[in-house]
Amino acid sequence: MNVHAQVQAVTDRIRERSQPLRAAYLARIDEYSARAPGAERMGCANVAHAFAAMPGNDKLRVVTQRAPNIGIVNAYNDMLSAHVPLGSYPELIKDEARRHGATAQVAGGVPAMCDGVTQGTPGMELSLFSRDTIAMATAVSLSHDVFDAALMLGVCDKIVPGLLIGALHFGHLPTVFVPAGPMTSGLSNSAKSKVREQAAQGLVGRQTLLEAESQAYHGEGTCTFYGTANSNQMLLEAMGLHVPGTSFIAPADAMREALTREAARTVLGITRERRYAPIGHVVDERCIVNAMAALLATGGSTNHLIHWVAVARSAGIVIDWDDFAQLSQVVPLLSRVYPNGKADVNQFQAAGGPGYVIRELLDAGLMHEDVLTVRTGGIREYTREPALFAGAAAAVGEQPGARPAAGLVWHEIGASRDTDVVRPATAPFSETGGLKLLRGKLGRGVIKISAVPQDRHLIEAPAKVFDTQEALQAAFKSGELERLCQSHPSNGVVCVVRWQGPQANGMPELHKLTPPLAVLQDKGYRVALVTDGRMSGASGKVPAAIHVSPEALAGGPLAKVRDGDLIRLDAEAGLLDVQVAAGEWEARPAAVLDAQHRAANGSGLGRELFAGMRRHALSAEEGACTWL
């Protein structure tokens, strides 16, 4: 199948604009790749320090026998449900490495915070910047420079992008990512959201809400909605950085240990076979476009319009939101997983999962097939699903190229097992992708259109401006927002929440604004949110123009909006505009964030430590990078 002309055109433009940066990046990592192994290259004292605590046999292997040494970077902690399983992975990996005459060391740990815990609290203002902190911690972990390959253990929102950014700065190392899988299905996401909306109206109390939340989030593994964490896994599969089909196997599944061991074998295979597949070469412009296509086809997290810009830049590749917009015109929506539908990720996996989506995109020419991956079979391997191998009977129907390896075999997925969850590219849920770029007088932003009802794609209503998310919630509770809706012929209101960008307060997610606005929408009012902040990866049914750039604090146009200005959000036309005469708009002075408010954004609960990141953060469209 030839690559679709528009997909190829976007790829070519990315390659052309990135050429100087990419060439310099490749030259740098190729120079590092040409060096001798660390145990041979480094001074005796350096080597002795690096391997002092290794068991005797391991020390013999790595120092005398020059065996490959894997560096493990781990995001384990026992608070985050998705990362709890990672605590046992290093010993599995070390054991598997020894079985193959190699060694492994835990190079370091990286912080891992949960947006679900910090949502709506000051801690959320550290969330976005935790990504770059994780990238730096990854660099510190690998800086000992005695590793021949690396395994990245992490799953959730900022952790995977941070690990990936850090790994790409050590782009000479073969690197495989190792997830832990989703928790089993509990209370459905739809039922959970309903209780949240009832709580926002005061119809149920804290105890009922806590019981519902605890039924939804109840065990080890990622949350089961298709937010940033699970979008991470979809993108890594599409980039060929996982063991194929490993994303959505539950932590307690017997296959999970086999897949973790296979990750060690996979990265050792690259070093042992001298197959040149360091991560800096795997992640090229075609690989990045494949990730973008997978995001659009699944209606994934809007956060990745920030994160993958930063990821690409780490490999010397420059992408922007126009690239996403042009791909979205031709990449269809192939899955419906909450908040885009009722299914959770376990149902998505059962219906065909990432492998089904990747196959459909490849067959339709909407992904590049001629890419390097961590596997010898290329990206086609990622269109199959793993199973435990139990002898000849289990291999019935096995396809050529499937790889029985230490208890694993890969099978073709076949047709969709639930067309309410995944559909073929010939009969998609929508002819265009799940994310949309918005442009106009108010700047550039994005909307997760796949989650928004068709009759809410166009909202035109007067603005109500808020400087904090708490002010919006107070206006809802007092009835002010509903009265505003009732008082205007549009029967609606557009809530503008500004001073929420990276430089202002670290760009927190504003997910707690979804329930009150959803309540108003369910009552028939036409409401929308416009903000320079983020929404959760689970951005829901309320139309939300988010990541608006430039942000208000950096001179962005949201600082000019006043109460009563008529705002037009048109997701179909990609328009974000304010109905104010051009001359008046240009002459209107911008509001200024008062010093007291700004100081409050940067103090308490560790926020002072991130002042430098706030000062140096680029715009959301530039990846909110703090290191450029």
ZASE-564487 format. One record per residue (C-alpha): residue in one letter; x, y, z. Coordinates in nm, 2 decimals, decimal comma. Example, Ala and Ser with C-alpha at 12.3 -4.5 7.8 and 13.67 -1.06 7.14 Angstrom:
2
r; c1; c2; c3
A; 1,23; -0,45; 0,78
S; 1,37; -0,11; 0,71
END
This chain:
628
r; c1; c2; c3
M; 0,00; 0,00; 0,00
N; 0,14; 0,34; -0,10
V; 0,14; 0,61; 0,16
H; -0,15; 0,86; 0,13
A; -0,04; 1,17; -0,05
Q; -0,13; 1,40; 0,23
V; 0,05; 1,19; 0,49
Q; 0,35; 1,19; 0,27
A; 0,33; 1,56; 0,21
V; 0,32; 1,63; 0,59
T; 0,61; 1,40; 0,64
D; 0,81; 1,56; 0,37
R; 0,75; 1,91; 0,51
I; 0,86; 1,79; 0,86
R; 1,17; 1,64; 0,72
E; 1,26; 1,95; 0,52
R; 1,21; 2,20; 0,81
S; 1,39; 1,97; 1,05
Q; 1,69; 1,89; 0,83
P; 1,95; 2,11; 1,01
L; 1,85; 2,01; 1,36
R; 1,81; 1,64; 1,27
A; 2,14; 1,62; 1,09
A; 2,32; 1,76; 1,39
Y; 2,13; 1,53; 1,62
L; 2,22; 1,22; 1,42
A; 2,58; 1,32; 1,39
R; 2,60; 1,35; 1,77
I; 2,44; 1,02; 1,85
D; 2,64; 0,83; 1,58
E; 2,96; 0,96; 1,74
Y; 2,85; 0,82; 2,07
S; 2,75; 0,49; 1,91
A; 3,10; 0,44; 1,77
R; 3,27; 0,43; 2,11
A; 3,39; 0,12; 2,29
P; 3,17; -0,02; 2,57
G; 3,19; 0,17; 2,91
A; 3,39; -0,11; 3,08
E; 3,66; -0,08; 2,82
R; 3,65; 0,29; 2,76
M; 3,64; 0,43; 3,12
G; 3,92; 0,46; 3,38
C; 3,97; 0,17; 3,62
A; 3,83; 0,37; 3,92
N; 3,52; 0,47; 3,72
V; 3,46; 0,10; 3,62
A; 3,52; -0,02; 3,98
H; 3,27; 0,23; 4,11
A; 3,01; 0,14; 3,85
F; 3,01; -0,23; 3,92
A; 3,12; -0,24; 4,28
A; 2,79; -0,38; 4,42
M; 2,72; -0,62; 4,14
P; 2,71; -1,00; 4,22
G; 3,04; -1,16; 4,13
N; 2,91; -1,35; 3,83
D; 2,75; -1,04; 3,69
K; 3,07; -0,84; 3,75
L; 3,27; -1,11; 3,56
R; 3,03; -1,09; 3,27
V; 3,03; -0,72; 3,22
V; 3,39; -0,64; 3,30
T; 3,58; -0,95; 3,17
Q; 3,35; -1,11; 2,92
R; 3,23; -0,77; 2,79
A; 2,87; -0,88; 2,81
P; 2,59; -0,62; 2,73
N; 2,47; -0,42; 3,03
I; 2,11; -0,29; 3,04
G; 2,03; 0,03; 3,22
I; 1,68; 0,02; 3,38
V; 1,51; 0,36; 3,44
N; 1,21; 0,30; 3,67
A; 0,92; 0,52; 3,76
Y; 0,81; 0,28; 4,03
N; 0,63; 0,40; 4,34
D; 0,37; 0,22; 4,55
M; 0,12; 0,51; 4,55
L; 0,04; 0,52; 4,18
S; -0,18; 0,23; 4,08
A; -0,02; 0,21; 3,73
H; 0,33; 0,20; 3,87
V; 0,30; -0,04; 4,16
P; 0,36; -0,35; 3,94
L; 0,69; -0,20; 3,82
G; 0,85; -0,27; 4,16
S; 0,90; -0,64; 4,07
Y; 1,02; -0,58; 3,71
P; 1,39; -0,51; 3,78
E; 1,45; -0,86; 3,93
L; 1,26; -1,02; 3,64
I; 1,48; -0,82; 3,39
K; 1,80; -0,90; 3,57
D; 1,71; -1,27; 3,58
E; 1,63; -1,27; 3,21
A; 1,95; -1,09; 3,12
R; 2,15; -1,35; 3,31
R; 1,98; -1,63; 3,12
H; 2,12; -1,47; 2,81
G; 2,47; -1,40; 2,94
A; 2,41; -1,03; 3,00
T; 2,36; -0,80; 3,30
A; 2,12; -0,53; 3,40
Q; 2,13; -0,26; 3,66
V; 1,87; -0,01; 3,79
A; 2,03; 0,30; 3,66
G; 1,79; 0,53; 3,85
G; 1,44; 0,62; 3,94
V; 1,23; 0,90; 3,81
P; 0,94; 1,08; 3,99
A; 0,59; 0,99; 3,89
M; 0,29; 1,19; 4,00
C; -0,07; 1,13; 3,94
D; -0,30; 1,40; 3,79
G; -0,59; 1,22; 3,94
V; -0,46; 1,28; 4,29
T; -0,36; 1,64; 4,23
Q; -0,65; 1,74; 4,01
G; -0,79; 2,08; 4,12
T; -0,51; 2,13; 4,38
P; -0,19; 2,34; 4,39
G; 0,00; 2,02; 4,32
M; -0,14; 2,01; 3,97
E; 0,07; 2,32; 3,89
L; 0,38; 2,09; 3,91
S; 0,23; 1,83; 3,67
L; 0,33; 1,96; 3,33
F; 0,68; 2,05; 3,45
S; 0,72; 1,70; 3,60
R; 0,76; 1,58; 3,24
D; 1,08; 1,78; 3,20
T; 1,19; 1,69; 3,55
I; 1,15; 1,32; 3,46
A; 1,35; 1,38; 3,14
M; 1,63; 1,53; 3,34
A; 1,61; 1,24; 3,60
T; 1,63; 1,00; 3,31
A; 1,95; 1,18; 3,19
V; 2,10; 1,17; 3,53
S; 2,02; 0,80; 3,55
L; 2,19; 0,72; 3,22
S; 2,48; 0,97; 3,28
H; 2,70; 0,70; 3,43
D; 2,75; 0,60; 3,07
V; 2,82; 0,23; 3,13
F; 2,51; 0,09; 2,95
D; 2,48; -0,08; 2,61
A; 2,10; -0,06; 2,61
A; 1,81; 0,08; 2,82
L; 1,47; -0,02; 2,94
M; 1,22; 0,25; 3,04
L; 0,97; 0,14; 3,30
G; 0,67; 0,38; 3,32
V; 0,31; 0,43; 3,21
C; 0,12; 0,74; 3,31
D; 0,06; 1,09; 3,19
K; 0,39; 1,29; 3,20
I; 0,60; 0,99; 3,28
V; 0,62; 0,83; 2,94
P; 0,68; 1,16; 2,75
G; 0,95; 1,25; 3,01
L; 1,12; 0,91; 2,98
L; 1,10; 0,94; 2,60
I; 1,25; 1,29; 2,59
G; 1,53; 1,18; 2,83
A; 1,60; 0,86; 2,63
L; 1,62; 1,05; 2,30
H; 1,89; 1,26; 2,46
F; 2,08; 0,93; 2,49
G; 1,97; 0,84; 2,13
H; 2,27; 0,62; 2,07
L; 2,13; 0,35; 2,31
P; 1,88; 0,08; 2,19
T; 1,58; 0,14; 2,41
V; 1,25; -0,05; 2,48
F; 0,96; 0,08; 2,68
V; 0,80; -0,15; 2,94
P; 0,44; -0,08; 3,06
A; 0,23; -0,24; 3,33
G; -0,12; -0,25; 3,18
P; -0,46; -0,13; 3,29
M; -0,65; -0,22; 3,60
T; -0,95; -0,45; 3,56
S; -1,28; -0,28; 3,48
G; -1,48; -0,14; 3,77
L; -1,76; 0,11; 3,78
S; -1,80; 0,23; 3,42
N; -1,66; 0,56; 3,33
S; -2,01; 0,68; 3,22
A; -2,16; 0,59; 3,56
K; -1,87; 0,76; 3,74
S; -1,92; 1,08; 3,54
K; -2,29; 1,08; 3,61
V; -2,22; 1,07; 3,99
R; -1,97; 1,35; 3,95
E; -2,24; 1,56; 3,78
Q; -2,48; 1,48; 4,05
A; -2,23; 1,58; 4,31
A; -2,17; 1,91; 4,13
Q; -2,54; 1,98; 4,17
G; -2,55; 1,88; 4,53
L; -2,78; 1,59; 4,46
V; -2,54; 1,34; 4,62
G; -2,30; 1,38; 4,91
R; -1,92; 1,32; 4,95
Q; -1,97; 0,96; 5,07
T; -2,16; 0,86; 4,76
L; -1,91; 1,03; 4,53
L; -1,62; 0,87; 4,71
E; -1,78; 0,53; 4,68
A; -1,82; 0,57; 4,31
E; -1,47; 0,70; 4,26
S; -1,33; 0,41; 4,46
Q; -1,53; 0,16; 4,25
A; -1,38; 0,31; 3,94
Y; -1,02; 0,33; 4,07
H; -0,99; 0,01; 4,27
G; -0,66; -0,18; 4,20
E; -0,33; -0,20; 4,03
G; -0,29; -0,07; 3,67
T; -0,38; 0,24; 3,47
C; -0,72; 0,40; 3,49
T; -0,94; 0,24; 3,23
F; -1,05; 0,55; 3,04
Y; -0,86; 0,66; 2,72
G; -0,68; 0,95; 2,87
T; -0,32; 1,05; 2,85
A; -0,17; 0,74; 3,02
N; -0,34; 0,50; 2,78
S; -0,29; 0,72; 2,48
N; 0,09; 0,70; 2,57
Q; 0,07; 0,33; 2,52
M; -0,11; 0,35; 2,19
L; 0,15; 0,59; 2,06
L; 0,45; 0,38; 2,17
E; 0,30; 0,08; 1,99
A; 0,26; 0,29; 1,67
M; 0,62; 0,41; 1,71
G; 0,75; 0,05; 1,74
L; 0,91; 0,11; 2,09
H; 0,72; -0,17; 2,28
V; 0,71; -0,54; 2,26
P; 0,41; -0,57; 2,02
G; 0,07; -0,59; 2,18
T; 0,20; -0,53; 2,53
S; 0,01; -0,21; 2,61
F; -0,32; -0,33; 2,75
I; -0,24; -0,66; 2,91
A; -0,35; -0,64; 3,28
P; -0,08; -0,65; 3,55
A; -0,21; -0,98; 3,70
D; -0,24; -1,15; 3,36
A; 0,00; -1,44; 3,33
M; 0,12; -1,30; 3,00
R; 0,26; -0,98; 3,17
E; 0,57; -1,14; 3,31
A; 0,64; -1,31; 2,97
L; 0,61; -0,97; 2,80
T; 0,84; -0,80; 3,05
R; 1,10; -1,07; 2,99
E; 1,05; -1,04; 2,62
A; 1,13; -0,67; 2,65
A; 1,47; -0,76; 2,79
R; 1,53; -1,01; 2,52
T; 1,42; -0,76; 2,26
V; 1,67; -0,49; 2,36
L; 1,95; -0,75; 2,40
G; 1,86; -0,88; 2,05
I; 1,95; -0,54; 1,91
T; 2,29; -0,53; 2,09
R; 2,37; -0,89; 2,03
E; 2,28; -0,90; 1,66
R; 2,46; -0,57; 1,60
R; 2,14; -0,45; 1,44
Y; 2,16; -0,08; 1,43
A; 1,84; 0,04; 1,59
P; 1,93; 0,29; 1,86
I; 1,62; 0,49; 1,97
G; 1,75; 0,81; 1,80
H; 1,73; 0,64; 1,46
V; 1,40; 0,45; 1,54
V; 1,23; 0,79; 1,62
D; 1,26; 0,97; 1,28
E; 1,00; 1,19; 1,11
R; 0,81; 0,89; 0,98
C; 0,79; 0,74; 1,33
I; 0,66; 1,07; 1,46
V; 0,39; 1,09; 1,19
N; 0,29; 0,73; 1,27
A; 0,23; 0,84; 1,63
M; 0,03; 1,14; 1,52
A; -0,19; 0,93; 1,30
A; -0,25; 0,68; 1,58
L; -0,35; 0,96; 1,82
L; -0,59; 1,11; 1,57
A; -0,74; 0,77; 1,47
T; -0,82; 0,69; 1,83
G; -0,93; 1,04; 1,95
G; -0,65; 1,03; 2,20
S; -0,54; 1,28; 2,47
T; -0,51; 1,65; 2,37
N; -0,21; 1,66; 2,60
H; -0,01; 1,49; 2,33
L; -0,04; 1,79; 2,11
I; 0,20; 1,94; 2,36
H; 0,40; 1,63; 2,46
W; 0,48; 1,50; 2,12
V; 0,60; 1,83; 2,00
A; 0,86; 1,81; 2,28
V; 0,93; 1,45; 2,20
A; 1,00; 1,52; 1,84
R; 1,22; 1,82; 1,92
S; 1,43; 1,59; 2,14
A; 1,51; 1,39; 1,82
G; 1,59; 1,70; 1,62
I; 1,24; 1,70; 1,45
V; 1,02; 2,00; 1,44
I; 0,64; 1,96; 1,43
D; 0,35; 2,19; 1,49
W; -0,02; 2,19; 1,52
D; -0,07; 2,26; 1,15
D; 0,09; 1,91; 1,09
F; -0,17; 1,76; 1,32
A; -0,45; 1,95; 1,15
Q; -0,35; 1,84; 0,80
L; -0,32; 1,48; 0,91
S; -0,66; 1,50; 1,08
Q; -0,82; 1,59; 0,74
V; -0,74; 1,24; 0,61
V; -0,70; 1,01; 0,92
P; -1,04; 0,87; 1,01
L; -1,16; 0,81; 1,37
L; -1,14; 0,43; 1,41
S; -1,22; 0,38; 1,78
R; -1,46; 0,49; 2,04
V; -1,33; 0,46; 2,39
Y; -1,44; 0,67; 2,69
P; -1,46; 0,97; 2,68
N; -1,52; 0,93; 2,30
G; -1,75; 0,64; 2,37
K; -1,88; 0,40; 2,64
A; -1,61; 0,14; 2,62
D; -1,30; 0,13; 2,84
V; -0,95; 0,02; 2,74
N; -1,01; -0,34; 2,84
Q; -1,31; -0,35; 2,60
F; -1,09; -0,17; 2,34
Q; -0,82; -0,44; 2,38
A; -1,09; -0,72; 2,36
A; -1,23; -0,56; 2,04
G; -0,89; -0,56; 1,86
G; -0,69; -0,29; 2,04
P; -0,38; -0,11; 1,91
G; -0,29; -0,38; 1,67
Y; -0,62; -0,36; 1,49
V; -0,60; 0,02; 1,46
I; -0,23; 0,01; 1,34
R; -0,32; -0,26; 1,08
E; -0,61; -0,05; 0,94
L; -0,40; 0,26; 0,92
L; -0,12; 0,07; 0,75
D; -0,35; -0,09; 0,50
A; -0,51; 0,25; 0,42
G; -0,17; 0,41; 0,36
L; -0,21; 0,63; 0,66
M; 0,10; 0,52; 0,84
H; 0,45; 0,46; 0,71
E; 0,54; 0,09; 0,70
D; 0,91; 0,14; 0,60
V; 1,02; 0,23; 0,95
L; 1,27; 0,10; 1,19
T; 1,14; -0,05; 1,52
V; 1,29; -0,24; 1,81
R; 1,18; -0,56; 1,65
T; 1,32; -0,73; 1,34
G; 0,98; -0,77; 1,18
G; 0,91; -0,39; 1,16
I; 0,59; -0,22; 1,23
R; 0,38; -0,50; 1,08
E; 0,46; -0,70; 1,40
Y; 0,25; -0,45; 1,59
T; -0,06; -0,55; 1,40
R; -0,07; -0,88; 1,58
E; -0,16; -0,97; 1,94
P; 0,04; -1,19; 2,18
A; -0,07; -1,50; 2,36
L; 0,10; -1,75; 2,58
F; 0,24; -2,04; 2,39
A; 0,13; -2,38; 2,52
G; 0,27; -2,62; 2,25
A; 0,16; -2,71; 1,90
A; -0,21; -2,68; 1,97
A; -0,17; -2,31; 2,07
A; 0,01; -2,24; 1,74
V; -0,29; -2,34; 1,52
G; -0,36; -2,05; 1,29
E; -0,03; -1,89; 1,37
Q; 0,08; -1,66; 1,09
P; 0,42; -1,67; 0,91
G; 0,65; -1,43; 1,09
A; 0,48; -1,49; 1,43
R; 0,75; -1,55; 1,68
P; 0,72; -1,82; 1,95
A; 0,97; -1,70; 2,21
A; 0,99; -1,82; 2,57
G; 0,61; -1,88; 2,60
L; 0,48; -1,62; 2,37
V; 0,33; -1,63; 2,02
W; 0,17; -1,36; 1,81
H; -0,15; -1,41; 1,61
E; -0,33; -1,20; 1,35
I; -0,62; -1,01; 1,50
G; -0,87; -1,05; 1,22
A; -1,19; -0,85; 1,20
S; -1,32; -0,62; 1,47
R; -1,48; -0,81; 1,75
D; -1,70; -0,51; 1,84
T; -1,78; -0,25; 1,58
D; -1,92; -0,02; 1,85
V; -1,56; 0,01; 1,97
V; -1,33; -0,03; 1,67
R; -1,41; -0,01; 1,30
P; -1,22; -0,06; 0,98
A; -1,08; 0,24; 0,79
T; -1,34; 0,17; 0,52
A; -1,63; 0,23; 0,76
P; -1,50; 0,46; 1,03
F; -1,69; 0,65; 1,31
S; -1,58; 0,97; 1,13
E; -1,39; 1,04; 0,81
T; -1,16; 1,28; 1,00
G; -0,95; 1,25; 1,32
G; -1,06; 1,31; 1,67
L; -0,87; 1,63; 1,73
K; -0,91; 1,97; 1,57
L; -0,70; 2,29; 1,54
L; -0,88; 2,62; 1,61
R; -0,76; 2,95; 1,49
G; -0,88; 3,31; 1,50
K; -0,86; 3,64; 1,69
L; -0,83; 3,45; 2,02
G; -0,51; 3,27; 1,91
R; -0,45; 2,90; 1,83
G; -0,60; 2,62; 2,03
V; -0,72; 2,26; 2,00
I; -1,04; 2,08; 2,07
K; -1,11; 1,71; 2,12
I; -1,40; 1,70; 1,88
S; -1,46; 1,32; 1,89
A; -1,60; 1,35; 2,25
V; -1,84; 1,65; 2,17
P; -2,19; 1,59; 2,04
Q; -2,24; 1,70; 1,68
D; -2,49; 1,97; 1,78
R; -2,23; 2,13; 2,00
H; -1,96; 2,17; 1,75
L; -2,06; 2,53; 1,70
I; -2,11; 2,76; 2,00
E; -2,17; 3,13; 1,98
A; -2,24; 3,30; 2,31
P; -2,12; 3,59; 2,54
A; -1,80; 3,55; 2,74
K; -1,78; 3,53; 3,11
V; -1,41; 3,58; 3,21
F; -1,25; 3,41; 3,51
D; -0,90; 3,44; 3,64
T; -0,91; 3,11; 3,83
Q; -1,09; 2,78; 3,80
E; -1,22; 2,82; 4,15
A; -1,40; 3,14; 4,04
L; -1,58; 2,95; 3,77
Q; -1,69; 2,68; 4,01
A; -1,81; 2,95; 4,25
A; -2,01; 3,11; 3,97
F; -2,17; 2,77; 3,89
K; -2,26; 2,70; 4,26
S; -2,42; 3,04; 4,31
G; -2,63; 3,00; 4,00
E; -2,46; 3,29; 3,82
L; -2,37; 3,08; 3,51
E; -2,72; 2,95; 3,46
R; -2,86; 3,30; 3,50
L; -2,62; 3,43; 3,23
C; -2,73; 3,15; 3,00
Q; -3,10; 3,24; 3,05
S; -3,04; 3,61; 3,00
H; -2,89; 3,59; 2,65
P; -3,07; 3,50; 2,32
S; -2,80; 3,24; 2,26
N; -2,92; 3,05; 2,57
G; -2,55; 3,00; 2,65
V; -2,22; 3,13; 2,79
V; -1,85; 3,08; 2,69
C; -1,64; 3,06; 3,01
V; -1,30; 3,21; 2,95
V; -1,04; 3,09; 3,21
R; -0,71; 3,26; 3,16
W; -0,37; 3,29; 3,33
Q; -0,35; 2,91; 3,31
G; -0,06; 2,88; 3,07
P; 0,29; 2,73; 3,13
Q; 0,44; 3,07; 3,23
A; 0,15; 3,17; 3,45
N; 0,11; 2,87; 3,67
G; 0,25; 2,57; 3,50
M; -0,06; 2,50; 3,29
P; -0,26; 2,28; 3,52
E; -0,54; 2,05; 3,39
L; -0,88; 2,20; 3,45
H; -1,07; 1,87; 3,45
K; -1,28; 1,97; 3,76
L; -1,46; 2,22; 3,54
T; -1,61; 1,95; 3,32
P; -1,89; 1,84; 3,57
P; -2,04; 2,18; 3,63
L; -2,03; 2,27; 3,26
A; -2,17; 1,93; 3,17
V; -2,46; 1,99; 3,41
L; -2,55; 2,31; 3,23
Q; -2,52; 2,15; 2,89
D; -2,75; 1,86; 3,00
K; -3,00; 2,13; 3,09
G; -3,00; 2,24; 2,73
Y; -2,77; 2,55; 2,76
R; -2,51; 2,61; 2,50
V; -2,18; 2,63; 2,70
A; -1,82; 2,61; 2,61
L; -1,48; 2,66; 2,77
V; -1,19; 2,86; 2,63
T; -0,86; 2,86; 2,82
D; -0,49; 2,87; 2,79
G; -0,48; 2,59; 3,03
R; -0,51; 2,21; 2,98
M; -0,80; 1,97; 3,02
S; -0,75; 1,62; 3,12
G; -0,67; 1,35; 2,87
A; -1,03; 1,25; 2,94
S; -1,16; 1,58; 2,80
G; -1,53; 1,52; 2,78
K; -1,85; 1,62; 2,61
V; -1,84; 1,99; 2,67
P; -1,68; 2,18; 2,38
A; -1,35; 2,31; 2,51
A; -1,09; 2,52; 2,32
I; -0,78; 2,45; 2,52
H; -0,40; 2,52; 2,51
V; -0,48; 2,86; 2,36
S; -0,15; 3,01; 2,25
P; 0,01; 3,25; 2,30
E; -0,11; 3,24; 2,67
A; -0,25; 3,54; 2,83
L; 0,06; 3,61; 3,05
A; 0,28; 3,61; 2,73
G; 0,06; 3,88; 2,57
G; -0,20; 3,64; 2,42
P; -0,53; 3,77; 2,31
L; -0,73; 3,61; 2,59
A; -0,60; 3,89; 2,81
K; -0,82; 4,13; 2,60
V; -1,15; 3,94; 2,64
R; -1,41; 4,12; 2,85
D; -1,74; 3,99; 2,99
G; -2,01; 4,00; 2,73
D; -1,79; 3,98; 2,42
L; -1,95; 3,75; 2,17
I; -1,73; 3,44; 2,12
R; -1,76; 3,20; 1,83
L; -1,62; 2,85; 1,87
D; -1,67; 2,65; 1,54
A; -1,51; 2,31; 1,56
E; -1,61; 2,22; 1,21
A; -1,45; 2,53; 1,05
G; -1,16; 2,54; 1,30
L; -1,25; 2,89; 1,42
L; -1,19; 3,05; 1,76
D; -1,30; 3,42; 1,72
V; -1,44; 3,71; 1,91
Q; -1,71; 3,93; 1,75
V; -1,54; 4,26; 1,82
A; -1,46; 4,51; 1,54
A; -1,10; 4,49; 1,43
G; -1,02; 4,85; 1,52
E; -1,17; 4,83; 1,87
W; -1,00; 4,49; 1,93
E; -0,65; 4,62; 1,83
A; -0,69; 4,93; 2,05
R; -0,82; 4,75; 2,35
P; -0,57; 4,72; 2,63
A; -0,48; 4,38; 2,76
A; -0,56; 4,29; 3,12
V; -0,26; 4,23; 3,35
L; -0,23; 3,96; 3,61
D; -0,19; 4,14; 3,94
A; 0,13; 4,08; 4,14
Q; -0,05; 3,92; 4,43
H; -0,22; 3,67; 4,21
R; 0,10; 3,59; 4,03
A; 0,29; 3,55; 4,35
A; 0,03; 3,31; 4,48
N; 0,07; 3,10; 4,17
G; 0,43; 3,04; 4,26
S; 0,44; 2,98; 4,63
G; 0,36; 2,68; 4,85
L; 0,38; 2,30; 4,81
G; 0,71; 2,32; 4,63
R; 0,60; 2,56; 4,35
E; 0,88; 2,80; 4,43
L; 1,13; 2,53; 4,30
F; 0,97; 2,55; 3,96
A; 1,00; 2,93; 3,91
G; 1,28; 2,89; 3,66
M; 1,07; 2,65; 3,45
R; 0,78; 2,89; 3,45
R; 1,01; 3,17; 3,34
H; 1,16; 2,97; 3,05
A; 0,87; 2,76; 2,93
L; 0,79; 2,79; 2,57
S; 0,43; 2,80; 2,44
A; 0,20; 2,50; 2,44
E; 0,24; 2,47; 2,06
E; 0,61; 2,46; 2,11
G; 0,58; 2,17; 2,35
A; 0,60; 2,39; 2,67
C; 0,96; 2,29; 2,67
T; 1,17; 2,43; 2,96
W; 1,51; 2,31; 2,82
L; 1,54; 2,49; 2,49
END
